[in-house]
Amino acid sequence: MTSWFESSCGSSRASSYGRGPRRPARSSPPWGALVAGAAGALLGCNAPAPPGDTGGTDAPEGPCGIGAVVISTDYQSTSVGLMSWDGAVLSASIASSASAPVVLSAPLSGDAIAPTMPLRGGRVVLIDRLASALTWLDARRGEVAGQLSVATGFASNPQDYVEVSPVKAYVPRLEPNLAPGAQPLDGGSDVLVVDPEARAMVGRVDLAPAMAGEDPAFYPRPNRAALVEDSLYVLLTASTLSFLETAASRLVEIDARDDAIEAVTVLDGLHGCTGLAVSPSGARLAVACSGSFGGDTTPDLAEAGLIVLARGDGGLVEERRWTAAELGEGSPGFSVAFASEETLLFTTTGRDGVGGERSVGDTLTAVDLSGGEPVVLLRSKELPFSLGEVRCAAACERCLVADAETDGGVVHRFDVGAGGDSGALVRAGAFHVDPRVGLPPRYLGAF
């Protein structure tokens, strides 16, 4: 097996920890600050702009918003499409690494993702982890609305975007800054506070207190985040600068009214946690943990698992936990979603067959929180690291999962509660966003 994917840009095994299904790199990319005010095209590895149905969408907004954001990438070029929760293509490519003409401060890299929390009003935000930038898109007009660098003098590696109001949003930044103080708000491994309306950075939340009692060699490494009422929950992966050693992951609760840390919940025994989801009622959080990577490509499955925590007046309380062994042969992946209040949908990540070991494929797996065994709904055919993010719109009883392997790359739709069984998930089709660009879908968002 020579590659994780095949594309019009060739094959690659480029990797970076905290960046989806790719294997952990040992350091941050050598990426400088963005040059503000430049205008021009998004440049990639010569991926052609898709002809035909590009631009915005006039689809109506319903109880689940408008639909899903589908990010297709070979980690060199990126194309961003829009899809309804039923699988209909709303825009084959609202933006891409070959889009022109657009006004941007920097090119869209091959490592862009969508926020964990859905946005409303026909707005889309892209988090460019490699370029340390946020890009706002107007899905109605099919236009770029603005862009902001969150590098502050170093490759900050933003991981999420959580909007509190039109003038306030949070951006977890994974990388620490080893030489802070040269610019405002340049501490790193923190949560940046952004004004979306002004496209400006206005504050930061220092996460160092969340690591109290740990060896100072461990940095917080904030990853995904979610807002429930006035509480922002930030998932910390907690590792050394080299990523070779990790501490137990934890959830930090921040009061969104004053940016103060309210509580820290250590997820004892669980390392490398990068998947976070909120139940439809907001009463539960789910966290998926892959385990730590100690210098190779195989995680420590003893540190991997899936955990559900209940929110209460006394903070977060562990409700259910599954070990990696209880979930199958692989490790829990980087994505988890609530299909309903009682049903979790998540991916597991396989491994290549090296050293005489049998290869293990990815899976899409469902688990009923009220009991029962995990149920595998989908398996990768040959390549591990093929199944990407999963997103659900519980109010519309739909879930989508990105698959970079099947038929050149598709998005699978699963219907929730099919046949009158409230916990059942039934595959209802596989859809191409735009096969003409040759980029497989890997990341999903909601708008």
C-alpha positions as CSV (number, residue, x, y, z in Angstrom):
1,M,0.0,0.0,0.0
2,T,1.7,3.2,-1.2
3,S,-0.7,5.9,-0.4
4,W,-3.7,7.0,1.6
5,F,-5.3,8.5,-1.4
6,E,-4.9,9.0,-5.1
7,S,-5.7,12.4,-6.7
8,S,-5.1,14.7,-9.6
9,C,-2.2,16.1,-7.6
10,G,-0.6,12.8,-7.0
11,S,-0.2,10.8,-3.8
12,S,1.1,11.9,-0.5
13,R,1.6,10.9,3.1
14,A,1.9,14.5,4.5
15,S,0.9,14.5,8.1
16,S,0.2,16.6,11.1
17,Y,-1.0,15.8,14.6
18,G,-4.4,17.3,15.4
19,R,-5.2,17.5,11.7
20,G,-7.8,14.7,11.1
21,P,-7.0,11.2,10.0
22,R,-3.4,11.8,9.1
23,R,-0.6,10.5,11.2
24,P,1.0,12.6,13.8
25,A,3.9,14.8,12.8
26,R,6.6,15.7,15.3
27,S,6.5,19.4,14.9
28,S,4.5,22.3,13.5
29,P,4.8,23.3,9.9
30,P,7.2,26.1,9.1
31,W,4.5,28.5,8.1
32,G,4.9,32.2,8.5
33,A,2.3,34.9,9.2
34,L,-0.1,35.8,6.4
35,V,0.4,38.9,4.3
36,A,-2.7,41.1,4.9
37,G,-4.5,43.0,2.2
38,A,-3.3,41.1,-0.8
39,A,-5.8,40.3,-3.5
40,G,-5.8,37.4,-5.9
41,A,-6.5,33.8,-6.6
42,L,-6.4,30.9,-4.3
43,L,-3.5,28.8,-5.5
44,G,-3.1,25.0,-5.1
45,C,-1.4,22.2,-7.0
46,N,-3.1,23.2,-10.2
47,A,-6.4,21.6,-9.4
48,P,-8.9,22.9,-11.9
49,A,-11.8,25.0,-10.8
50,P,-14.9,22.9,-11.3
51,P,-17.1,23.9,-14.2
52,G,-20.9,24.4,-13.9
53,D,-22.8,24.4,-10.6
54,T,-20.4,26.5,-8.5
55,G,-21.1,29.6,-6.4
56,G,-23.9,30.1,-3.8
57,T,-27.2,28.4,-2.9
58,D,-30.8,29.7,-2.6
59,A,-31.9,26.6,-0.6
60,P,-34.2,27.6,2.3
61,E,-33.1,27.4,5.9
62,G,-35.0,24.9,8.0
63,P,-34.8,23.5,11.5
64,C,-31.5,21.9,10.7
65,G,-30.1,25.0,8.9
66,I,-29.5,24.7,5.2
67,G,-27.2,21.7,4.9
68,A,-23.7,20.4,5.2
69,V,-20.3,21.8,4.3
70,V,-18.2,19.2,2.5
71,I,-14.4,19.8,2.4
72,S,-12.6,17.6,-0.2
73,T,-8.8,17.5,-0.1
74,D,-5.7,15.6,-0.9
75,Y,-3.8,17.7,1.7
76,Q,-2.3,19.8,-1.1
77,S,-5.5,21.2,-2.7
78,T,-8.9,21.8,-1.2
79,S,-12.4,22.2,-2.6
80,V,-15.4,23.3,-0.5
81,G,-18.9,22.2,-1.5
82,L,-22.3,22.5,0.0
83,M,-24.8,19.6,0.3
84,S,-28.3,19.3,1.6
85,W,-28.9,16.8,4.5
86,D,-30.7,14.6,1.9
87,G,-27.6,14.5,-0.3
88,A,-28.4,17.0,-3.0
89,V,-25.5,19.1,-4.2
90,L,-26.3,22.8,-3.4
91,S,-22.9,24.1,-4.6
92,A,-20.2,21.9,-6.2
93,S,-17.5,24.3,-5.1
94,I,-18.1,27.5,-3.3
95,A,-14.4,28.0,-2.9
96,S,-11.3,26.0,-3.8
97,S,-7.5,26.1,-4.1
98,A,-8.1,27.2,-7.7
99,S,-10.9,29.7,-7.2
100,A,-10.5,33.0,-9.0
101,P,-11.1,35.8,-8.8
102,V,-11.5,36.3,-5.0
103,V,-10.1,38.7,-2.6
104,L,-8.1,37.0,0.1
105,S,-5.2,37.7,2.3
106,A,-3.7,34.3,1.7
107,P,-4.2,31.1,-0.4
108,L,-6.4,28.3,0.9
109,S,-4.1,25.5,1.9
110,G,-4.7,21.8,1.7
111,D,-5.6,21.6,5.4
112,A,-8.9,23.4,6.0
113,I,-11.7,22.2,8.2
114,A,-15.2,23.4,9.3
115,P,-16.3,24.3,12.8
116,T,-17.7,21.7,15.2
117,M,-20.8,23.8,15.9
118,P,-23.1,24.7,13.1
119,L,-23.5,28.3,11.8
120,R,-26.7,29.8,10.7
121,G,-27.9,32.5,8.3
122,G,-26.1,31.0,5.2
123,R,-22.7,31.6,6.7
124,V,-19.7,29.3,6.4
125,V,-16.3,29.6,8.1
126,L,-13.2,27.7,7.1
127,I,-10.4,27.0,9.6
128,D,-7.1,26.8,7.7
129,R,-4.9,25.0,10.2
130,L,-1.7,25.1,8.0
131,A,-2.1,28.8,7.1
132,S,-3.3,29.8,10.6
133,A,-6.3,31.7,9.1
134,L,-10.1,32.0,9.3
135,T,-12.1,32.5,6.1
136,W,-15.7,33.6,6.2
137,L,-17.9,32.7,3.2
138,D,-21.4,33.9,2.2
139,A,-23.1,30.7,1.1
140,R,-26.0,32.6,-0.4
141,R,-23.9,34.8,-2.7
142,G,-21.1,32.3,-3.1
143,E,-18.6,34.9,-2.1
144,V,-15.7,35.3,0.3
145,A,-16.8,37.7,3.1
146,G,-13.5,38.1,4.8
147,Q,-10.4,36.5,6.2
148,L,-8.3,36.9,9.4
149,S,-4.9,35.6,10.3
150,V,-4.7,34.1,13.8
151,A,-1.0,33.4,13.6
152,T,0.2,36.4,15.7
153,G,3.8,35.8,14.6
154,F,3.9,32.0,14.8
155,A,2.2,29.0,13.2
156,S,-0.7,28.8,15.7
157,N,-2.6,25.9,14.1
158,P,-6.2,26.9,14.8
159,Q,-8.5,23.9,15.4
160,D,-12.0,25.2,15.7
161,Y,-14.3,28.2,15.5
162,V,-17.2,28.7,18.0
163,E,-19.4,31.7,17.5
164,V,-21.1,33.2,20.6
165,S,-22.6,36.3,18.9
166,P,-22.1,38.4,15.8
167,V,-19.3,40.2,17.7
168,K,-17.7,37.3,19.6
169,A,-16.2,33.9,18.7
170,Y,-13.6,31.5,20.1
171,V,-10.7,29.9,18.3
172,P,-8.7,27.2,20.0
173,R,-5.0,27.3,18.9
174,L,-3.1,24.1,19.2
175,E,0.5,25.2,19.0
176,P,2.4,27.0,21.8
177,N,4.5,30.0,21.1
178,L,8.0,29.4,22.5
179,A,8.9,33.1,22.3
180,P,5.8,35.1,23.3
181,G,5.6,38.8,23.9
182,A,6.6,40.1,20.4
183,Q,3.0,40.7,19.4
184,P,-0.3,41.2,21.2
185,L,-2.2,38.0,22.0
186,D,0.7,35.7,20.9
187,G,0.8,33.3,23.9
188,G,-0.3,30.2,21.9
189,S,-1.8,26.9,23.0
190,D,-4.8,29.0,24.1
191,V,-8.3,30.1,23.1
192,L,-8.3,33.3,21.0
193,V,-11.3,35.6,21.3
194,V,-12.3,37.1,17.9
195,D,-14.8,39.7,16.8
196,P,-16.3,38.2,13.6
197,E,-17.9,41.4,12.6
198,A,-14.7,43.4,12.7
199,R,-12.6,40.5,11.6
200,A,-10.3,41.2,14.6
201,M,-8.6,39.5,17.5
202,V,-9.8,41.0,20.8
203,G,-8.5,38.7,23.6
204,R,-7.3,35.3,24.6
205,V,-7.9,32.7,27.3
206,D,-4.7,31.3,28.8
207,L,-5.1,27.6,29.3
208,A,-2.0,27.0,31.4
209,P,-4.1,26.9,34.6
210,A,-5.9,23.9,33.1
211,M,-2.6,21.9,33.3
212,A,-2.1,22.6,37.0
213,G,-0.3,19.6,38.7
214,E,1.2,18.3,35.4
215,D,4.8,18.5,34.4
216,P,5.4,21.9,32.7
217,A,6.7,20.0,29.6
218,F,3.0,19.3,28.8
219,Y,1.2,22.0,26.8
220,P,-2.6,22.2,26.8
221,R,-3.0,21.7,23.0
222,P,-6.6,22.8,22.7
223,N,-8.5,21.0,19.9
224,R,-12.2,21.0,19.3
225,A,-14.7,23.1,21.2
226,A,-18.4,23.4,21.7
227,L,-20.8,26.0,23.2
228,V,-23.7,24.9,25.4
229,E,-25.7,27.8,26.8
230,D,-23.1,30.1,28.4
231,S,-20.5,27.4,28.7
232,L,-17.7,26.8,26.2
233,Y,-16.2,23.3,26.5
234,V,-12.7,23.1,25.1
235,L,-11.0,19.7,24.5
236,L,-7.3,19.5,25.4
237,T,-5.1,16.9,23.9
238,A,-2.2,17.7,26.3
239,S,1.2,16.7,25.0
240,T,4.9,17.7,25.0
241,L,6.3,19.9,22.3
242,S,7.4,16.8,20.3
243,F,4.0,15.0,20.7
244,L,6.0,11.9,21.9
245,E,4.6,12.1,25.4
246,T,1.1,12.9,26.4
247,A,-0.9,13.6,29.5
248,A,-4.5,12.6,30.1
249,S,-6.8,14.7,27.9
250,R,-9.3,17.0,29.6
251,L,-12.3,19.2,29.1
252,V,-12.1,22.9,30.1
253,E,-15.3,24.8,30.8
254,I,-15.0,28.5,30.1
255,D,-17.8,31.0,31.0
256,A,-18.6,32.7,27.7
257,R,-19.8,35.8,29.5
258,D,-16.4,36.7,31.1
259,D,-13.9,34.2,29.5
260,A,-13.1,32.8,32.9
261,I,-12.2,29.1,33.4
262,E,-14.9,27.6,35.5
263,A,-13.9,23.9,35.7
264,V,-11.4,21.4,34.4
265,T,-12.4,17.7,34.0
266,V,-9.5,15.3,33.5
267,L,-10.4,12.3,31.4
268,D,-8.4,9.8,33.4
269,G,-6.8,7.1,31.3
270,L,-7.7,8.7,28.0
271,H,-5.1,10.3,25.7
272,G,-5.1,11.9,22.3
273,C,-8.8,13.0,22.4
274,T,-9.8,14.9,19.3
275,G,-13.5,14.1,18.8
276,L,-16.2,16.2,20.5
277,A,-20.0,16.3,20.1
278,V,-23.0,17.8,22.0
279,S,-26.3,15.9,22.3
280,P,-29.4,17.5,20.8
281,S,-30.7,18.6,24.2
282,G,-27.2,19.8,25.3
283,A,-27.4,17.5,28.3
284,R,-24.5,15.3,27.2
285,L,-21.0,15.6,25.7
286,A,-19.3,12.8,23.9
287,V,-15.5,12.6,23.4
288,A,-13.5,10.2,21.2
289,C,-9.9,9.4,22.0
290,S,-7.4,7.7,19.7
291,G,-4.7,7.2,22.3
292,S,-1.1,8.6,22.2
293,F,1.4,8.0,19.4
294,G,4.8,7.3,20.9
295,G,7.0,8.0,17.9
296,D,5.3,5.6,15.5
297,T,2.0,5.4,13.5
298,T,0.2,3.0,15.9
299,P,-1.6,4.5,18.9
300,D,-1.6,3.0,22.3
301,L,-5.0,1.4,22.4
302,A,-4.9,1.1,26.2
303,E,-5.3,4.9,26.3
304,A,-8.0,5.0,23.6
305,G,-11.8,5.0,24.0
306,L,-15.1,6.7,23.9
307,I,-16.7,8.6,26.8
308,V,-20.0,10.3,27.4
309,L,-20.4,12.9,30.1
310,A,-23.6,14.3,31.5
311,R,-23.8,18.1,32.3
312,G,-25.2,19.0,35.7
313,D,-25.1,21.6,38.4
314,G,-22.0,20.0,39.8
315,G,-20.1,20.0,36.5
316,L,-19.5,17.1,34.1
317,V,-20.1,13.5,35.4
318,E,-19.0,10.4,33.5
319,E,-22.0,8.5,32.3
320,R,-20.6,5.8,30.0
321,R,-17.2,4.7,28.8
322,W,-16.0,2.2,26.2
323,T,-12.5,1.0,25.7
324,A,-11.0,0.6,22.2
325,A,-11.2,-3.2,22.5
326,E,-15.0,-2.9,23.2
327,L,-15.4,-0.8,20.0
328,G,-13.6,-3.0,17.6
329,E,-10.1,-3.6,16.2
330,G,-9.1,0.0,15.4
331,S,-8.9,3.1,17.6
332,P,-11.7,5.6,17.9
333,G,-11.2,8.2,15.2
334,F,-11.2,12.0,15.3
335,S,-15.0,12.4,14.8
336,V,-18.1,11.7,16.8
337,A,-21.7,12.8,16.5
338,F,-25.1,12.3,18.3
339,A,-27.5,10.8,15.8
340,S,-30.2,11.2,18.5
341,E,-30.1,11.8,22.3
342,E,-29.5,8.1,22.8
343,T,-27.4,7.1,19.8
344,L,-23.8,7.9,19.0
345,L,-22.2,7.7,15.6
346,F,-18.4,7.7,15.3
347,T,-15.5,6.5,13.2
348,T,-12.7,4.1,14.1
349,T,-9.3,4.4,12.4
350,G,-7.5,1.3,11.1
351,R,-3.9,0.7,10.3
352,D,-1.6,-0.4,7.5
353,G,-0.4,-4.0,7.4
354,V,3.3,-3.6,8.3
355,G,5.8,-5.8,10.0
356,G,3.8,-8.9,9.2
357,E,0.6,-7.6,10.9
358,R,-2.8,-7.7,9.2
359,S,-4.1,-4.4,8.0
360,V,-7.2,-3.1,9.8
361,G,-9.8,-0.9,8.0
362,D,-11.8,2.0,9.2
363,T,-15.3,1.7,10.4
364,L,-18.4,3.9,10.9
365,T,-19.9,2.5,14.1
366,A,-23.1,3.3,16.1
367,V,-23.7,2.7,19.8
368,D,-26.9,2.9,21.9
369,L,-26.3,4.7,25.2
370,S,-29.1,2.7,26.8
371,G,-27.2,-0.5,26.2
372,G,-26.3,-3.1,23.6
373,E,-23.2,-3.8,21.5
374,P,-21.6,-1.3,19.1
375,V,-22.9,-1.9,15.5
376,V,-20.6,-1.4,12.5
377,L,-22.5,0.4,9.7
378,L,-19.8,0.9,7.2
379,R,-16.2,-0.4,6.6
380,S,-13.4,1.0,4.4
381,K,-12.7,-1.4,1.6
382,E,-8.9,-1.5,1.4
383,L,-7.3,1.7,2.7
384,P,-7.3,2.7,6.3
385,F,-7.6,6.5,7.0
386,S,-10.3,6.7,4.4
387,L,-13.4,7.4,6.5
388,G,-13.5,11.1,7.6
389,E,-15.8,13.2,9.6
390,V,-19.4,12.3,10.5
391,R,-22.0,15.0,11.1
392,C,-25.7,14.6,12.1
393,A,-28.7,16.8,12.0
394,A,-30.8,15.1,14.7
395,A,-33.9,17.3,14.2
396,C,-34.0,16.1,10.5
397,E,-33.0,12.5,11.3
398,R,-30.0,12.6,9.0
399,C,-26.3,11.8,9.3
400,L,-23.6,12.2,6.8
401,V,-20.1,10.7,6.7
402,A,-17.2,11.5,4.4
403,D,-15.6,8.6,2.5
404,A,-12.4,9.3,0.6
405,E,-12.1,5.7,-0.9
406,T,-15.4,4.6,-2.4
407,D,-16.0,5.4,-6.0
408,G,-13.4,8.2,-6.0
409,G,-14.8,9.8,-2.8
410,V,-18.5,10.1,-1.7
411,V,-20.6,11.3,1.2
412,H,-22.8,8.6,2.7
413,R,-26.2,9.5,4.0
414,F,-27.8,7.6,6.9
415,D,-31.4,8.0,8.1
416,V,-32.1,7.9,11.8
417,G,-35.1,6.1,13.2
418,A,-35.8,4.2,10.0
419,G,-38.6,1.6,10.2
420,G,-40.0,3.1,13.4
421,D,-36.9,2.1,15.4
422,S,-35.7,5.3,17.1
423,G,-32.2,4.0,17.4
424,A,-31.8,2.5,14.0
425,L,-29.5,4.0,11.3
426,V,-30.0,2.9,7.7
427,R,-27.7,3.8,4.8
428,A,-29.8,5.8,2.3
429,G,-27.3,6.5,-0.5
430,A,-23.9,7.7,-1.4
431,F,-23.4,11.1,-3.1
432,H,-20.6,12.9,-5.1
433,V,-20.1,16.5,-4.4
434,D,-18.1,17.2,-7.5
435,P,-16.1,14.2,-9.0
436,R,-14.6,16.5,-11.7
437,V,-12.0,18.0,-9.4
438,G,-10.6,14.6,-8.3
439,L,-10.4,15.5,-4.6
440,P,-11.9,13.1,-2.0
441,P,-14.3,14.4,0.7
442,R,-12.8,14.2,4.2
443,Y,-14.2,16.9,6.5
444,L,-17.8,18.0,7.2
445,G,-19.5,21.0,8.7
446,A,-23.0,22.4,9.0
447,F,-24.6,25.7,8.1
